[in-house]
Amino acid sequence: MVTTIQISAKLREELTGKKVFDRETYEEVIWDLIEDSMELGKQTKGEIKRARAEIKSGKFYTLSQVKKELGLSNV
């Protein structure tokens, strides 16, 4: 369902200032703001914790290792 809302000129100016690119819609700007304010879920927090543990234990690849594995050493 599409709806129209009224906002003040000041709020419109603030939203315009938050656009990443000129053609970005106000809806996209608002969704970005909502996403930024959401707390991370339990699953995401768990994945971050596991990733940090893997990095700490040395289970990771450097960019140069990945490039070498993919044959992109000259890039």
Biopython code that builds the backbone (N, CA, C, O; Angstrom):
import numpy as np
from Bio.PDB.StructureBuilder import StructureBuilder

atoms = [
    (1, "MET", "N", (0.833, -1.178, 0.000)),
    (1, "MET", "CA", (0.000, 0.000, 0.000)),
    (1, "MET", "C", (0.880, 1.244, 0.000)),
    (1, "MET", "O", (1.756, 1.388, 0.852)),
    (2, "VAL", "N", (0.654, 2.116, -0.925)),
    (2, "VAL", "CA", (1.412, 3.354, -1.016)),
    (2, "VAL", "C", (0.594, 4.455, -0.355)),
    (2, "VAL", "O", (-0.626, 4.522, -0.507)),
    (3, "THR", "N", (1.279, 5.302, 0.368)),
    (3, "THR", "CA", (0.598, 6.414, 1.026)),
    (3, "THR", "C", (1.450, 7.665, 0.919)),
    (3, "THR", "O", (2.637, 7.594, 0.602)),
    (4, "THR", "N", (0.850, 8.786, 1.180)),
    (4, "THR", "CA", (1.541, 10.068, 1.146)),
    (4, "THR", "C", (1.583, 10.617, 2.562)),
    (4, "THR", "O", (0.608, 10.514, 3.306)),
    (5, "ILE", "N", (2.713, 11.201, 2.929)),
    (5, "ILE", "CA", (2.822, 11.831, 4.240)),
    (5, "ILE", "C", (3.251, 13.283, 4.063)),
    (5, "ILE", "O", (3.855, 13.652, 3.057)),
    (6, "GLN", "N", (2.929, 14.086, 5.050)),
    (6, "GLN", "CA", (3.365, 15.477, 5.025)),
    (6, "GLN", "C", (4.532, 15.639, 5.989)),
    (6, "GLN", "O", (4.497, 15.143, 7.115)),
    (7, "ILE", "N", (5.550, 16.331, 5.539)),
    (7, "ILE", "CA", (6.701, 16.616, 6.394)),
    (7, "ILE", "C", (7.028, 18.091, 6.263)),
    (7, "ILE", "O", (6.674, 18.740, 5.278)),
    (8, "SER", "N", (7.700, 18.601, 7.261)),
    (8, "SER", "CA", (8.083, 20.009, 7.238)),
    (8, "SER", "C", (9.229, 20.229, 6.258)),
    (8, "SER", "O", (9.924, 19.293, 5.864)),
    (9, "ALA", "N", (9.402, 21.461, 5.886)),
    (9, "ALA", "CA", (10.497, 21.815, 4.976)),
    (9, "ALA", "C", (11.843, 21.497, 5.626)),
    (9, "ALA", "O", (12.786, 21.089, 4.950)),
    (10, "LYS", "N", (11.922, 21.687, 6.943)),
    (10, "LYS", "CA", (13.169, 21.418, 7.653)),
    (10, "LYS", "C", (13.508, 19.918, 7.608)),
    (10, "LYS", "O", (14.658, 19.542, 7.378)),
    (11, "LEU", "N", (12.482, 19.058, 7.833)),
    (11, "LEU", "CA", (12.721, 17.615, 7.774)),
    (11, "LEU", "C", (13.105, 17.195, 6.357)),
    (11, "LEU", "O", (13.997, 16.366, 6.176)),
    (12, "ARG", "N", (12.449, 17.751, 5.374)),
    (12, "ARG", "CA", (12.785, 17.439, 3.978)),
    (12, "ARG", "C", (14.242, 17.799, 3.693)),
    (12, "ARG", "O", (14.961, 17.055, 3.026)),
    (13, "GLU", "N", (14.655, 18.937, 4.202)),
    (13, "GLU", "CA", (16.050, 19.376, 4.025)),
    (13, "GLU", "C", (17.009, 18.394, 4.701)),
    (13, "GLU", "O", (18.060, 18.070, 4.147)),
    (14, "GLU", "N", (16.648, 17.923, 5.897)),
    (14, "GLU", "CA", (17.485, 16.948, 6.606)),
    (14, "GLU", "C", (17.571, 15.638, 5.832)),
    (14, "GLU", "O", (18.652, 15.065, 5.690)),
    (15, "LEU", "N", (16.429, 15.164, 5.331)),
    (15, "LEU", "CA", (16.419, 13.923, 4.560)),
    (15, "LEU", "C", (17.227, 14.062, 3.274)),
    (15, "LEU", "O", (17.943, 13.141, 2.880)),
    (16, "THR", "N", (17.110, 15.203, 2.631)),
    (16, "THR", "CA", (17.875, 15.459, 1.414)),
    (16, "THR", "C", (19.373, 15.398, 1.711)),
    (16, "THR", "O", (20.148, 14.871, 0.914)),
    (17, "GLY", "N", (19.772, 15.938, 2.860)),
    (17, "GLY", "CA", (21.176, 15.927, 3.259)),
    (17, "GLY", "C", (21.718, 14.538, 3.545)),
    (17, "GLY", "O", (22.931, 14.333, 3.525)),
    (18, "LYS", "N", (20.835, 13.576, 3.813)),
    (18, "LYS", "CA", (21.250, 12.215, 4.126)),
    (18, "LYS", "C", (21.280, 11.309, 2.900)),
    (18, "LYS", "O", (21.645, 10.139, 3.008)),
    (19, "LYS", "N", (20.907, 11.828, 1.750)),
    (19, "LYS", "CA", (20.928, 11.027, 0.528)),
    (19, "LYS", "C", (22.365, 10.678, 0.163)),
    (19, "LYS", "O", (23.262, 11.518, 0.241)),
    (20, "VAL", "N", (22.569, 9.427, -0.236)),
    (20, "VAL", "CA", (23.885, 8.970, -0.665)),
    (20, "VAL", "C", (24.136, 9.397, -2.101)),
    (20, "VAL", "O", (25.259, 9.739, -2.471)),
    (21, "PHE", "N", (23.075, 9.374, -2.914)),
    (21, "PHE", "CA", (23.174, 9.829, -4.291)),
    (21, "PHE", "C", (21.924, 10.633, -4.638)),
    (21, "PHE", "O", (20.877, 10.443, -4.019)),
    (22, "ASP", "N", (22.021, 11.518, -5.610)),
    (22, "ASP", "CA", (20.954, 12.472, -5.920)),
    (22, "ASP", "C", (19.603, 11.828, -6.205)),
    (22, "ASP", "O", (18.574, 12.361, -5.791)),
    (23, "ARG", "N", (19.583, 10.709, -6.893)),
    (23, "ARG", "CA", (18.313, 10.095, -7.302)),
    (23, "ARG", "C", (17.731, 9.159, -6.249)),
    (23, "ARG", "O", (16.712, 8.514, -6.493)),
    (24, "GLU", "N", (18.363, 9.079, -5.090)),
    (24, "GLU", "CA", (17.848, 8.236, -4.016)),
    (24, "GLU", "C", (16.505, 8.786, -3.532)),
    (24, "GLU", "O", (16.352, 9.994, -3.353)),
    (25, "THR", "N", (15.542, 7.897, -3.323)),
    (25, "THR", "CA", (14.223, 8.350, -2.881)),
    (25, "THR", "C", (14.229, 8.601, -1.376)),
    (25, "THR", "O", (15.099, 8.116, -0.653)),
    (26, "TYR", "N", (13.243, 9.366, -0.924)),
    (26, "TYR", "CA", (13.117, 9.602, 0.509)),
    (26, "TYR", "C", (12.794, 8.297, 1.237)),
    (26, "TYR", "O", (13.208, 8.107, 2.381)),
    (27, "GLU", "N", (12.066, 7.409, 0.586)),
    (27, "GLU", "CA", (11.783, 6.117, 1.211)),
    (27, "GLU", "C", (13.083, 5.363, 1.476)),
    (27, "GLU", "O", (13.262, 4.785, 2.548)),
    (28, "GLU", "N", (13.981, 5.367, 0.507)),
    (28, "GLU", "CA", (15.270, 4.690, 0.697)),
    (28, "GLU", "C", (16.062, 5.323, 1.839)),
    (28, "GLU", "O", (16.698, 4.621, 2.625)),
    (29, "VAL", "N", (16.021, 6.636, 1.927)),
    (29, "VAL", "CA", (16.721, 7.340, 3.009)),
    (29, "VAL", "C", (16.126, 6.935, 4.352)),
    (29, "VAL", "O", (16.861, 6.664, 5.301)),
    (30, "ILE", "N", (14.808, 6.893, 4.437)),
    (30, "ILE", "CA", (14.140, 6.535, 5.690)),
    (30, "ILE", "C", (14.450, 5.092, 6.066)),
    (30, "ILE", "O", (14.720, 4.806, 7.232)),
    (31, "TRP", "N", (14.416, 4.176, 5.096)),
    (31, "TRP", "CA", (14.756, 2.781, 5.398)),
    (31, "TRP", "C", (16.185, 2.661, 5.911)),
    (31, "TRP", "O", (16.450, 1.895, 6.837)),
    (32, "ASP", "N", (17.106, 3.414, 5.316)),
    (32, "ASP", "CA", (18.493, 3.391, 5.790)),
    (32, "ASP", "C", (18.581, 3.860, 7.236)),
    (32, "ASP", "O", (19.317, 3.282, 8.036)),
    (33, "LEU", "N", (17.834, 4.904, 7.570)),
    (33, "LEU", "CA", (17.828, 5.411, 8.942)),
    (33, "LEU", "C", (17.249, 4.386, 9.907)),
    (33, "LEU", "O", (17.771, 4.206, 11.008)),
    (34, "ILE", "N", (16.181, 3.718, 9.506)),
    (34, "ILE", "CA", (15.568, 2.692, 10.349)),
    (34, "ILE", "C", (16.540, 1.538, 10.556)),
    (34, "ILE", "O", (16.708, 1.050, 11.673)),
    (35, "GLU", "N", (17.175, 1.108, 9.478)),
    (35, "GLU", "CA", (18.128, 0.009, 9.571)),
    (35, "GLU", "C", (19.280, 0.350, 10.504)),
    (35, "GLU", "O", (19.723, -0.487, 11.291)),
    (36, "ASP", "N", (19.758, 1.581, 10.411)),
    (36, "ASP", "CA", (20.866, 2.013, 11.270)),
    (36, "ASP", "C", (20.489, 1.993, 12.746)),
    (36, "ASP", "O", (21.353, 1.810, 13.603)),
    (37, "SER", "N", (19.213, 2.180, 13.049)),
    (37, "SER", "CA", (18.795, 2.253, 14.443)),
    (37, "SER", "C", (18.388, 0.905, 15.023)),
    (37, "SER", "O", (18.134, 0.799, 16.223)),
    (38, "MET", "N", (18.324, -0.124, 14.186)),
    (38, "MET", "CA", (17.916, -1.447, 14.667)),
    (38, "MET", "C", (19.062, -2.128, 15.398)),
    (38, "MET", "O", (20.224, -2.018, 15.008)),
    (39, "GLU", "N", (18.715, -2.828, 16.455)),
    (39, "GLU", "CA", (19.722, -3.575, 17.192)),
    (39, "GLU", "C", (20.023, -4.867, 16.443)),
    (39, "GLU", "O", (19.149, -5.431, 15.785)),
    (40, "LEU", "N", (21.249, -5.323, 16.546)),
    (40, "LEU", "CA", (21.621, -6.574, 15.916)),
    (40, "LEU", "C", (20.873, -7.727, 16.575)),
    (40, "LEU", "O", (20.710, -7.750, 17.795)),
    (41, "GLY", "N", (20.424, -8.670, 15.778)),
    (41, "GLY", "CA", (19.721, -9.835, 16.289)),
    (41, "GLY", "C", (20.672, -10.827, 16.941)),
    (41, "GLY", "O", (21.890, -10.723, 16.799)),
    (42, "LYS", "N", (20.099, -11.798, 17.662)),
    (42, "LYS", "CA", (20.900, -12.810, 18.348)),
    (42, "LYS", "C", (21.770, -13.589, 17.367)),
    (42, "LYS", "O", (22.941, -13.852, 17.641)),
    (43, "GLN", "N", (21.192, -13.958, 16.218)),
    (43, "GLN", "CA", (21.944, -14.738, 15.230)),
    (43, "GLN", "C", (23.143, -13.937, 14.725)),
    (43, "GLN", "O", (24.247, -14.472, 14.620)),
    (44, "THR", "N", (22.930, -12.658, 14.413)),
    (44, "THR", "CA", (24.014, -11.817, 13.912)),
    (44, "THR", "C", (25.095, -11.650, 14.968)),
    (44, "THR", "O", (26.285, -11.721, 14.660)),
    (45, "LYS", "N", (24.687, -11.428, 16.207)),
    (45, "LYS", "CA", (25.661, -11.294, 17.298)),
    (45, "LYS", "C", (26.482, -12.574, 17.444)),
    (45, "LYS", "O", (27.692, -12.520, 17.663)),
    (46, "GLY", "N", (25.818, -13.725, 17.321)),
    (46, "GLY", "CA", (26.526, -15.003, 17.405)),
    (46, "GLY", "C", (27.516, -15.183, 16.273)),
    (46, "GLY", "O", (28.629, -15.663, 16.485)),
    (47, "GLU", "N", (27.109, -14.794, 15.056)),
    (47, "GLU", "CA", (27.999, -14.904, 13.905)),
    (47, "GLU", "C", (29.216, -13.993, 14.052)),
    (47, "GLU", "O", (30.328, -14.373, 13.689)),
    (48, "ILE", "N", (29.005, -12.811, 14.577)),
    (48, "ILE", "CA", (30.124, -11.886, 14.803)),
    (48, "ILE", "C", (31.076, -12.469, 15.834)),
    (48, "ILE", "O", (32.294, -12.406, 15.667)),
    (49, "LYS", "N", (30.518, -13.038, 16.904)),
    (49, "LYS", "CA", (31.346, -13.638, 17.954)),
    (49, "LYS", "C", (32.176, -14.792, 17.389)),
    (49, "LYS", "O", (33.367, -14.906, 17.679)),
    (50, "ARG", "N", (31.539, -15.651, 16.577)),
    (50, "ARG", "CA", (32.265, -16.772, 15.960)),
    (50, "ARG", "C", (33.348, -16.273, 15.006)),
    (50, "ARG", "O", (34.455, -16.810, 14.990)),
    (51, "ALA", "N", (33.039, -15.255, 14.216)),
    (51, "ALA", "CA", (34.021, -14.711, 13.269)),
    (51, "ALA", "C", (35.221, -14.134, 14.004)),
    (51, "ALA", "O", (36.361, -14.327, 13.583)),
    (52, "ARG", "N", (34.972, -13.435, 15.089)),
    (52, "ARG", "CA", (36.082, -12.872, 15.869)),
    (52, "ARG", "C", (36.957, -13.980, 16.445)),
    (52, "ARG", "O", (38.182, -13.861, 16.470)),
    (53, "ALA", "N", (36.325, -15.057, 16.906)),
    (53, "ALA", "CA", (37.084, -16.187, 17.451)),
    (53, "ALA", "C", (37.935, -16.836, 16.362)),
    (53, "ALA", "O", (39.086, -17.196, 16.609)),
    (54, "GLU", "N", (37.375, -16.989, 15.150)),
    (54, "GLU", "CA", (38.137, -17.561, 14.045)),
    (54, "GLU", "C", (39.336, -16.697, 13.694)),
    (54, "GLU", "O", (40.431, -17.211, 13.469)),
    (55, "ILE", "N", (39.134, -15.390, 13.647)),
    (55, "ILE", "CA", (40.241, -14.481, 13.341)),
    (55, "ILE", "C", (41.307, -14.575, 14.416)),
    (55, "ILE", "O", (42.499, -14.633, 14.115)),
    (56, "LYS", "N", (40.875, -14.590, 15.679)),
    (56, "LYS", "CA", (41.821, -14.667, 16.790)),
    (56, "LYS", "C", (42.637, -15.959, 16.737)),
    (56, "LYS", "O", (43.815, -15.961, 17.095)),
    (57, "SER", "N", (42.019, -17.061, 16.292)),
    (57, "SER", "CA", (42.723, -18.347, 16.223)),
    (57, "SER", "C", (43.509, -18.517, 14.929)),
    (57, "SER", "O", (44.143, -19.552, 14.723)),
    (58, "GLY", "N", (43.473, -17.500, 14.044)),
    (58, "GLY", "CA", (44.254, -17.545, 12.813)),
    (58, "GLY", "C", (43.554, -18.203, 11.641)),
    (58, "GLY", "O", (44.188, -18.476, 10.621)),
    (59, "LYS", "N", (42.263, -18.462, 11.762)),
    (59, "LYS", "CA", (41.507, -19.097, 10.674)),
    (59, "LYS", "C", (40.957, -18.033, 9.726)),
    (59, "LYS", "O", (39.760, -17.747, 9.720)),
    (60, "PHE", "N", (41.842, -17.458, 8.934)),
    (60, "PHE", "CA", (41.436, -16.458, 7.958)),
    (60, "PHE", "C", (42.462, -16.412, 6.838)),
    (60, "PHE", "O", (43.559, -16.958, 6.957)),
    (61, "TYR", "N", (42.091, -15.753, 5.753)),
    (61, "TYR", "CA", (42.987, -15.557, 4.615)),
    (61, "TYR", "C", (43.219, -14.072, 4.415)),
    (61, "TYR", "O", (42.299, -13.266, 4.555)),
    (62, "THR", "N", (44.433, -13.719, 4.090)),
    (62, "THR", "CA", (44.725, -12.326, 3.767)),
    (62, "THR", "C", (44.314, -12.064, 2.324)),
    (62, "THR", "O", (44.097, -13.003, 1.558)),
    (63, "LEU", "N", (44.209, -10.809, 1.956)),
    (63, "LEU", "CA", (43.860, -10.446, 0.594)),
    (63, "LEU", "C", (44.895, -10.986, -0.389)),
    (63, "LEU", "O", (44.532, -11.482, -1.455)),
    (64, "SER", "N", (46.152, -10.897, -0.051)),
    (64, "SER", "CA", (47.183, -11.399, -0.963)),
    (64, "SER", "C", (47.096, -12.917, -1.122)),
    (64, "SER", "O", (47.368, -13.433, -2.206)),
    (65, "GLN", "N", (46.720, -13.644, -0.062)),
    (65, "GLN", "CA", (46.539, -15.087, -0.167)),
    (65, "GLN", "C", (45.379, -15.426, -1.106)),
    (65, "GLN", "O", (45.484, -16.339, -1.925)),
    (66, "VAL", "N", (44.293, -14.698, -0.985)),
    (66, "VAL", "CA", (43.125, -14.938, -1.844)),
    (66, "VAL", "C", (43.462, -14.626, -3.291)),
    (66, "VAL", "O", (43.098, -15.382, -4.192)),
    (67, "LYS", "N", (44.159, -13.513, -3.519)),
    (67, "LYS", "CA", (44.563, -13.166, -4.883)),
    (67, "LYS", "C", (45.437, -14.255, -5.484)),
    (67, "LYS", "O", (45.258, -14.625, -6.644)),
    (68, "LYS", "N", (46.386, -14.775, -4.698)),
    (68, "LYS", "CA", (47.271, -15.825, -5.176)),
    (68, "LYS", "C", (46.467, -17.085, -5.494)),
    (68, "LYS", "O", (46.687, -17.714, -6.528)),
    (69, "GLU", "N", (45.546, -17.453, -4.622)),
    (69, "GLU", "CA", (44.698, -18.641, -4.831)),
    (69, "GLU", "C", (43.868, -18.523, -6.088)),
    (69, "GLU", "O", (43.663, -19.510, -6.794)),
    (70, "LEU", "N", (43.385, -17.319, -6.377)),
    (70, "LEU", "CA", (42.538, -17.093, -7.553)),
    (70, "LEU", "C", (43.330, -16.738, -8.793)),
    (70, "LEU", "O", (42.752, -16.507, -9.855)),
    (71, "GLY", "N", (44.639, -16.692, -8.672)),
    (71, "GLY", "CA", (45.476, -16.352, -9.825)),
    (71, "GLY", "C", (45.413, -14.878, -10.186)),
    (71, "GLY", "O", (45.578, -14.511, -11.350)),
    (72, "LEU", "N", (45.178, -14.047, -9.204)),
    (72, "LEU", "CA", (45.077, -12.606, -9.427)),
    (72, "LEU", "C", (46.252, -11.863, -8.810)),
    (72, "LEU", "O", (46.123, -10.700, -8.426)),
    (73, "SER", "N", (47.361, -12.511, -8.716)),
    (73, "SER", "CA", (48.536, -11.933, -8.047)),
    (73, "SER", "C", (48.987, -10.621, -8.670)),
    (73, "SER", "O", (49.551, -9.778, -7.973)),
    (74, "ASN", "N", (48.753, -10.427, -9.958)),
    (74, "ASN", "CA", (49.222, -9.208, -10.625)),
    (74, "ASN", "C", (48.205, -8.077, -10.565)),
    (74, "ASN", "O", (48.433, -7.020, -11.154)),
    (75, "VAL", "N", (47.090, -8.274, -9.869)),
    (75, "VAL", "CA", (46.035, -7.257, -9.830)),
    (75, "VAL", "C", (46.297, -6.302, -8.717)),
    (75, "VAL", "O", (45.525, -5.366, -8.511)),
]
sb = StructureBuilder()
sb.init_structure("model")
sb.init_model(0)
sb.init_chain("A")
sb.init_seg("    ")
for serial, (resi, resn, name, xyz) in enumerate(atoms, 1):
    if name == "N":
        sb.init_residue(resn, " ", resi, " ")
    sb.init_atom(name, np.array(xyz, "f"), 0.0, 1.0, " ", f" {name:<3s}", serial, name[0])
structure = sb.get_structure()
